[in-house]
Amino acid sequence: MRELISSLQQAIKQNTLDSRRINDAIGQLQALGHKAYDAHKFPALPANTAEFSGDIGDTPQNLAEALLWKMGKWNTYKIFVENFNDLDREVSSDGGVVFSAFARYLRDPDAPIYDQHAMRAIWALGSLDATEEEKCRKFLFTGSGRWRQTGTGDNDASCYRLFVKHVNAICDTNQVTHAALDKLLMPLGQALKARTGNANVSDRQAFVELCWPS
């Protein structure tokens, strides 16, 4: 795993990351026993997601909305629709930053898909400065240095902005699209959490030692 992280870091620094290298990395993750991007759980979205209907009533009007209501997610869904409909609204923690970012992605496929796993992977691969690393630490780790179950805290929206910054930097300087990079970030972030959790040291220390060995 350490060799894989190091090779990806070097490819990004040398501006040589491309779809072939990403596919190789995904294959290496599978060889190490980790899951690749789950196309059955997350089948490809259609190309016209920006044309999805943003209509919503006071009560569920179709089967999908009824399921969300049953799951107790009706209010979350209403905020999600508001985020989808308002092109000028910034991604924020209102309704959950991950859902807010996904609503933005549906309207603009050039906006990256964001969650804690993708943020963890970008931290490992990108060149974050000390201030950005501190924001990521608070977002992803508890005070005792253990991985949070979900990213949280006051830095969730600011972490999204730095995530976009570093994703764009990687895509702009390498031969890779947002869609191709996205297929690597989720499984890589999941693998990083699995590899560094429940170690004899804190998860944070294990993460640092794996990604930036001294």
LUMNUVO-785559 format. One record per residue (C-alpha): residue number from 1; residue in one letter; x, y, z. Coordinates in Angstrom, 3 decimals. Example, Ala and Ser with C-alpha at 12.3 -4.5 7.8 and 13.67 -1.06 7.14 Angstrom:
// residues 2
n	res	xx	yy	zz
1	A	12.300	-4.500	7.800 $
2	S	13.670	-1.060	7.140 $
//
This chain:
// residues 214
n	res	xx	yy	zz
1	M	0.000	0.000	0.000 $
2	R	2.850	2.378	0.833 $
3	E	4.397	1.803	-2.603 $
4	L	1.065	2.513	-4.300 $
5	I	0.604	5.797	-2.431 $
6	S	4.180	6.839	-3.175 $
7	S	3.849	6.061	-6.891 $
8	L	0.625	8.077	-7.157 $
9	Q	2.197	10.998	-5.299 $
10	Q	5.133	10.942	-7.707 $
11	A	2.909	10.703	-10.780 $
12	I	0.963	13.774	-9.660 $
13	K	4.127	15.745	-8.911 $
14	Q	5.533	14.815	-12.324 $
15	N	2.218	15.583	-14.077 $
16	T	2.038	12.050	-15.473 $
17	L	-1.177	10.794	-13.864 $
18	D	-3.585	9.523	-16.526 $
19	S	-6.504	7.116	-16.901 $
20	R	-4.177	4.154	-17.467 $
21	R	-2.298	4.861	-14.231 $
22	I	-5.588	5.252	-12.373 $
23	N	-6.863	1.911	-13.683 $
24	D	-3.567	0.301	-12.654 $
25	A	-3.926	1.781	-9.157 $
26	I	-7.476	0.469	-8.837 $
27	G	-6.208	-2.959	-9.880 $
28	Q	-3.487	-2.762	-7.231 $
29	L	-6.067	-1.886	-4.579 $
30	Q	-8.050	-4.972	-5.552 $
31	A	-4.902	-7.113	-5.445 $
32	L	-4.324	-5.850	-1.900 $
33	G	-7.804	-7.031	-0.935 $
34	H	-9.657	-3.724	-1.141 $
35	K	-12.832	-2.983	-3.049 $
36	A	-12.756	-1.067	-6.304 $
37	Y	-15.420	1.404	-7.358 $
38	D	-18.722	-0.464	-6.931 $
39	A	-20.553	0.006	-10.230 $
40	H	-23.461	-2.132	-8.977 $
41	K	-23.996	0.014	-5.902 $
42	F	-23.256	3.235	-7.788 $
43	P	-24.263	2.678	-11.443 $
44	A	-23.340	5.385	-13.906 $
45	L	-25.550	8.452	-13.792 $
46	P	-27.068	9.672	-17.065 $
47	A	-25.391	12.557	-18.841 $
48	N	-28.392	14.854	-18.432 $
49	T	-28.558	15.101	-14.629 $
50	A	-28.791	18.899	-14.900 $
51	E	-32.207	18.354	-16.490 $
52	F	-33.575	16.373	-13.545 $
53	S	-36.811	17.806	-12.202 $
54	G	-36.400	19.955	-9.122 $
55	D	-40.121	20.005	-8.387 $
56	I	-41.154	19.025	-4.882 $
57	G	-44.451	19.147	-3.033 $
58	D	-45.370	19.267	0.625 $
59	T	-45.743	15.489	0.678 $
60	P	-44.157	12.644	-1.334 $
61	Q	-45.444	12.432	-4.913 $
62	N	-43.679	9.308	-6.195 $
63	L	-42.170	6.019	-5.052 $
64	A	-38.634	7.372	-4.563 $
65	E	-39.896	10.275	-2.443 $
66	A	-42.070	7.895	-0.414 $
67	L	-39.001	5.776	0.372 $
68	L	-37.069	8.866	1.529 $
69	W	-40.032	9.831	3.714 $
70	K	-40.087	6.341	5.266 $
71	M	-36.328	6.565	5.930 $
72	G	-36.850	9.827	7.819 $
73	K	-34.977	11.791	5.132 $
74	W	-37.838	13.995	3.896 $
75	N	-36.457	17.247	5.315 $
76	T	-32.955	16.354	4.104 $
77	Y	-34.403	15.735	0.647 $
78	K	-36.191	19.104	0.640 $
79	I	-32.926	20.921	1.373 $
80	F	-31.192	18.800	-1.270 $
81	V	-33.758	19.936	-3.845 $
82	E	-33.287	23.563	-2.776 $
83	N	-29.530	23.186	-3.293 $
84	F	-30.124	21.605	-6.709 $
85	N	-32.488	24.360	-7.828 $
86	D	-30.377	27.314	-6.654 $
87	L	-27.397	27.595	-8.992 $
88	D	-25.992	30.515	-7.024 $
89	R	-26.040	28.772	-3.646 $
90	E	-22.596	27.893	-2.312 $
91	V	-21.914	24.381	-1.091 $
92	S	-22.474	24.496	2.657 $
93	S	-23.314	22.340	5.657 $
94	D	-27.011	23.207	5.245 $
95	G	-28.550	19.786	4.699 $
96	G	-25.112	18.176	4.887 $
97	V	-22.081	19.287	2.910 $
98	V	-21.805	15.940	1.099 $
99	F	-25.395	16.200	-0.168 $
100	S	-24.934	19.883	-0.955 $
101	A	-21.834	19.073	-3.006 $
102	F	-23.649	16.244	-4.785 $
103	A	-26.501	18.574	-5.735 $
104	R	-23.895	20.899	-7.235 $
105	Y	-22.345	17.985	-9.138 $
106	L	-25.708	17.024	-10.638 $
107	R	-26.034	20.522	-12.080 $
108	D	-22.359	20.772	-13.041 $
109	P	-20.533	17.484	-13.820 $
110	D	-17.210	19.354	-13.629 $
111	A	-17.806	19.800	-9.895 $
112	P	-16.229	16.832	-8.072 $
113	I	-18.133	14.311	-5.966 $
114	Y	-17.172	14.808	-2.329 $
115	D	-17.228	12.703	0.809 $
116	Q	-14.916	11.749	3.664 $
117	H	-13.235	8.989	1.644 $
118	A	-12.455	11.273	-1.286 $
119	M	-11.135	13.940	1.103 $
120	R	-8.897	11.379	2.810 $
121	A	-7.473	10.300	-0.547 $
122	I	-6.807	13.873	-1.679 $
123	W	-5.028	14.566	1.607 $
124	A	-2.777	11.572	0.945 $
125	L	-2.068	12.530	-2.672 $
126	G	-2.294	16.316	-2.815 $
127	S	0.140	18.950	-1.628 $
128	L	-1.868	20.434	1.228 $
129	D	-0.316	23.204	3.270 $
130	A	-0.260	23.207	7.079 $
131	T	-3.497	25.195	7.414 $
132	E	-5.333	22.859	5.039 $
133	E	-4.012	19.784	6.827 $
134	E	-5.284	21.137	10.140 $
135	K	-8.759	21.610	8.657 $
136	C	-8.682	18.054	7.330 $
137	R	-7.509	16.741	10.687 $
138	K	-10.476	18.290	12.479 $
139	F	-12.858	17.114	9.762 $
140	L	-11.671	13.500	9.601 $
141	F	-10.215	12.700	13.040 $
142	T	-11.516	12.787	16.587 $
143	G	-9.543	14.634	19.238 $
144	S	-7.854	11.352	20.175 $
145	G	-6.692	10.749	16.599 $
146	R	-9.237	8.111	15.598 $
147	W	-11.100	8.231	12.298 $
148	R	-14.549	9.728	12.580 $
149	Q	-17.395	7.585	11.289 $
150	T	-18.350	10.496	9.036 $
151	G	-16.551	13.758	8.357 $
152	T	-17.894	16.476	10.582 $
153	G	-17.158	19.688	12.410 $
154	D	-16.868	23.377	11.638 $
155	N	-14.451	22.697	8.773 $
156	D	-16.736	20.600	6.572 $
157	A	-17.561	23.343	4.037 $
158	S	-14.020	24.755	4.014 $
159	C	-12.674	21.223	3.473 $
160	Y	-14.936	20.951	0.433 $
161	R	-13.444	24.129	-1.000 $
162	L	-9.870	22.930	-0.511 $
163	F	-10.899	19.550	-1.929 $
164	V	-12.140	21.248	-5.108 $
165	K	-8.937	23.285	-5.270 $
166	H	-6.680	20.222	-5.173 $
167	V	-8.860	18.074	-7.453 $
168	N	-8.834	20.848	-10.050 $
169	A	-5.065	21.235	-9.683 $
170	I	-4.522	17.516	-10.291 $
171	C	-6.854	17.426	-13.298 $
172	D	-5.466	20.643	-14.784 $
173	T	-1.829	19.523	-14.646 $
174	N	-2.322	15.833	-15.471 $
175	Q	-4.075	13.954	-18.262 $
176	V	-7.055	12.939	-16.155 $
177	T	-10.713	13.936	-15.958 $
178	H	-12.784	14.529	-12.837 $
179	A	-14.803	11.387	-13.609 $
180	A	-11.690	9.206	-13.893 $
181	L	-10.161	10.631	-10.716 $
182	D	-13.428	10.135	-8.825 $
183	K	-13.310	6.387	-9.525 $
184	L	-9.964	6.254	-7.709 $
185	L	-10.608	8.586	-4.779 $
186	M	-13.486	6.723	-3.134 $
187	P	-11.870	3.234	-3.030 $
188	L	-8.472	4.708	-2.171 $
189	G	-9.935	6.683	0.723 $
190	Q	-11.750	3.596	1.984 $
191	A	-8.547	1.556	1.753 $
192	L	-6.573	4.210	3.640 $
193	K	-9.087	4.123	6.477 $
194	A	-9.062	0.325	6.597 $
195	R	-5.249	0.136	6.527 $
196	T	-4.702	2.662	9.300 $
197	G	-7.594	1.933	11.644 $
198	N	-7.246	-0.180	14.787 $
199	A	-3.448	0.037	14.764 $
200	N	-1.228	0.008	17.848 $
201	V	-0.844	3.750	17.343 $
202	S	-3.521	6.347	16.678 $
203	D	-5.227	6.213	13.293 $
204	R	-3.788	9.629	12.538 $
205	Q	-0.209	8.534	13.256 $
206	A	-0.680	5.367	11.193 $
207	F	-2.042	7.490	8.322 $
208	V	0.951	9.843	8.443 $
209	E	3.440	6.962	8.595 $
210	L	1.765	5.245	5.642 $
211	C	1.561	8.305	3.388 $
212	W	4.718	10.190	4.361 $
213	P	7.220	7.724	5.853 $
214	S	10.267	9.377	7.385 $
//
